[in-house]
Amino acid sequence: MSRPTRGDPGEGDRRDHWLGIDAGATHTAFVVLDAAHVACWRGDAGPVDHLAGVAGEIRMRTTLGQIVASVPLALRALIGHVAVGLSGLSIPGKADLCRSILRSSLPQARTQVTSDLVAALWGCTGGQDGAILLCGTGSAALGLRAGVELRAGGYGSQFSDEGSAYDIAVGGIRAAIRAAEDRGPPTKLVTALAQAAEVDHIHALAGAAFAQGWDAARVAGLARVVARAAEDGDAVAGTILRRAGRELAELAATVLRKSGPAVPVYLVGRGWRLSRILERTVEERLRSQGTSNAVIRAADGCGALGAVLWAEANRSGDCAVD
């Protein structure tokens, strides 16, 4: 889960270290940085997801507790600042709960919370002009132009998240059901999705999902099946991936049209690992529209550093963007 990245902290250090956390709906990355932004410790943990009520609180307490506990005591004592990029920041009470949990375990540290989108943007651009295109469980685009944030999408799986892993998975399930009922073209997804969901037939998948209380992340996990079928030449799955790529490109283009001159677009999120079809489609669409001069695959975990960079530039308070 965690790993050191350099030697023990020096004797002269006094609570000038940062804990940066990129808390996503399926995965959380974190890093401890010294005052010079040299990484001392880093690791991964489970999700801080969009569940409400008791279940959501338990998940957040568990994940944040694991993060703090993984940092060696001597290093933990040097943390004077915590910066969090939090998925689902707009959910009432979520940011307050996050701050409360971290303050109880790191009482000596000041905690600042922004959205995971803002953290990822700062991690890629360092606060300079640019844009990110997120493809994970959800999707969104966020740009920065002369300090002004520009956004498109990212309002959750029920209302938005076009082109996301969740969207791809749902598209695959729908196509498989249609094929099984002779309402759509044949596809390998009929069998492949049923096997992945461990049900006897595609028609049983919905019942299993409801009975087991699947969340968006669990559904999104089936996007891998759709991507694999597309890479193997399944025409239906390929159509779903290319449609997702076009949806993602439109999110980015919407932000870029507002930002003025072309700026680089950084691809963030684990959804880009699904298939090169997504990335190629986005590159082709943005190039044809002349809205970006570069599409760059961002390094995983950039949001943890980005949260720190954002917090240093916004010492006066929290950000409400999500």
NORDAHU-V133267 format. One line per field, one symbol per residue. ss: DSSP state (2 for helix, 1 for strand, 0 for the rest). phi: phi as a letter, one per 40 degrees, with the letter a starting at -180 (. if undefined). burial: b if it has 24 or more other C-alpha atoms within 12 Angstrom, else e. A space follows every 10 residues. Layout:
ss->???
phi->???
burial->???
This chain:
ss->0111000000 0000001111 1110000111 1110000011 1111100000 0022222222 2222222222 0022220011 1111110000 0002222222 2222200001 1111122222 2222200001 1111100011 1111100111 1100000000 0000222222 2222222222 0000000022 2222222000 0222222222 2200022222 0022222222 2000222222 2222222222 2222222220 0000111102 2220022222 2222222220 0000111000 0222222222 2220000000 00
phi->.bacbacccc cccbfbcbbb bbcbcbabba abbcccgccb aaabaccbcc ccgccccccc cccccccccc cddccdcccb abbbcbcgdc cdgccccdcc cccccbccbc bbbbcccccc ccccbggcci abbcbadbaa babbbfgccb baggbgccba gcgccccccc cccccccccc bfbaccaccd cccccccfbc adcccccccc ccgdcccccd dccccccccc ccgccccccc cccccccccc dccccccccg ddbcbbcbhc ccccacdccc ccdccccccg cacabbcccc gccccccccc cccbccicbb ca
burial->eeeeeeeebe eeeebbbbbb bbbbbbbbbb bbbbbeeebb bbbbbbbbbb beeeebbebb bebbbbbbeb beeebbbbbb bbbbbbbbbb beebbbbbbb bbbebbeebb bbbbbbbbbb bbbbbbbbbb bbbbbbbbbb bbbbbeeebb bbbbbbbeee bbbbbbbbbb bbbbbbbeeb eeeeeebbbb bbbbebbeee bbbebbeebe eeeebbbbbb bbbbbbbbbb beebbbbbbb bbbbbbbbbb bbbbbbbbbe ebbbbbbbbb bbbbbebbbb bbbbbbeeee bbeebbbbeb bbbbbbbbbb bbeeeeebbb bb
